[in-house]
Amino acid sequence: MTERVVVDPITRIEGHLRIEAQMDGENIAQAYSSGTMVRGLEIILRGRDPRDAWAFAQRICGVCTLVHGIASVRAVEAALDYPVPVNAQLIRNLMIAAQYVHDHVMHFYHLHALDWVDVVSALKADPKATAELAQSLSNWPRSSPGYFADVQKRIQRFVESGQLGIFAGGYWGHEAYRLPPEANLMAVAHYLDALAWQRDVARLHAIFGGRNPHPNFVVGGVPSPIDLNSDSAINSRKLSEVQGIIRTMQEFVDQVYVPDTLAIASFYKDWGNRGEGLGNFLCYGDFPTTSMGDPSSFLIPPGVILNRDLSTVHEVDLDAPGEIEEYVSHSWYEYSGGKDQGLHPYDGETKLEYDGRGGPKPPYQQLNVEDGYSWLKSPRWKGHSVEVGPLARVLRLYAAGHEPTKELVHLALSRLELPVEALFSTLGRTAARTLETKVIGDAMQGWYDQLIANIKAGDTRTFNETLWDPSTWPKKAQGAGYMEAPRGALGHWIVIENGKIANYQAVVPSTWNAGPRDPQGVPGAYEAALQHNHQLANVHQPVEILRTIHSFDPCIACAVHLTDPDTGEQIQVKIT
């Protein structure tokens, strides 16, 4: 062993993440993932009305925005056996799908692409040759020599000013960058196009949920009444606008996102053999067209894949004791029964070390990896460390024989001249995110058409009021609300006693992926991926670490939360 490379904070993610890589020459021998903020949001929810939980839970993160709200209302609905109208399911599907398309495009261009794209190199590009390259990939209208020349001038002004702004921290000129200047210029231009595009597509949430971010929800349906003749409800004009947004999303995905992913990947084919790690994948399933109790109606089916075996899919039960458990043996938490036990989320505890005050605090030069080293817990499915997210979903759809997914996977791999095994990698994880964006974006039209058909048939129900009165609830109830968030399997578990929340636990995608080792020393998905075939060309500019970590699209703010143990206050700002 030689040295330990520390990347802290990992930038271009939501939240605070520290990665330590123990090197053996140029190779990563061991890797350690540490969430460096305190978790405690579940404590805030105790004693509250379950119908209000979504408004608090949704503030877990501002990037994921609606997903925690959806999981929260589904948890209450599961606990109370509360049926939801079909129109509400379809509107929720459209809102979740819009989150996917928006989130994945923004991640690719603004958070992940800069690991592969050398922005400064774009100054050497020939705008005419760049236009020819772009036009060879798709018929995106903004592909003229003049447009790329204008983008190049904007980059030039950045560089000449000496202030690269958001591009200042890049490893420009790093030997690991391989794109020719024209491809770099095209990617930067599409980076800017995506900024403008996302302003328009975010409106779908505002139409159905009243605002974005953090649209409104309601237990029992959605808070968007349908009345084609009312200005204050979902009317013909708003539905027409939704149709336009869906087409805008699909056009950008088809003409920009998918072609760019394949074009950039063609220069980094060796990354189809790096960054797999676990080989285990978990998917809760999502996008029902009838009810959450009918997985056969899901676009994305649930299931677990172990050891790359796509021929065998294991069932998932979020309620079964011993199936999903969280461990804290290498976390800065305590459990009443000891740090090595696993707890099902219904029995979950959020108890900080040292009586909830302090705990190990930065600054530290090196994590004590033999003890606790993260504010993240370690979730396990039947004892297995698993990966969640786009790759898990694409593999699950592929294993289910979903024809659009199989066609896209085979088309992408054939163009890149890579085997199916390349999916199990950093490159495969990034490509899977793009491919599922295409699948889900296309599915939006079907849900929209079904919603319109229901309205034309006279069905405008979007809310079920039958169980809204707490006096009708059982004295004690519990339920698991789940969904497939853009970053992976998301579950909220709630215990309700006498109409109030007695316990609440959220196990989020980045907890599954970014969590530390368990009592058996088995690493989490980030750690295992970094330990799989990673060499660093320059330990002082570890872009290879960033490539693999960003391929998961980390959202550490979802996985760890900050709260004051006395007041519940999260932050105080003074203006002087």
PyMOL commands that set and color helices and strands:
alter all, ss='L'
color gray80, all
select helices_A, chain A and resi 41-45+50-60+67-79+86-115+120-124+127-137+145-161+165-167+181-201+203-209+236-265+269-273+295-297+345-347+390-399+403-416+420-423+426-456+470-472+509-514+525-530+543-550+556-559
alter helices_A, ss='H'
color red, helices_A
select strands_A, chain A and resi 4-7+17-24+27-35+281-283+303-305+324-327+333-334+351-352+378-381+476-485+488-497+500-507
alter strands_A, ss='S'
color yellow, strands_A
deselect
rebuild
show_as cartoon
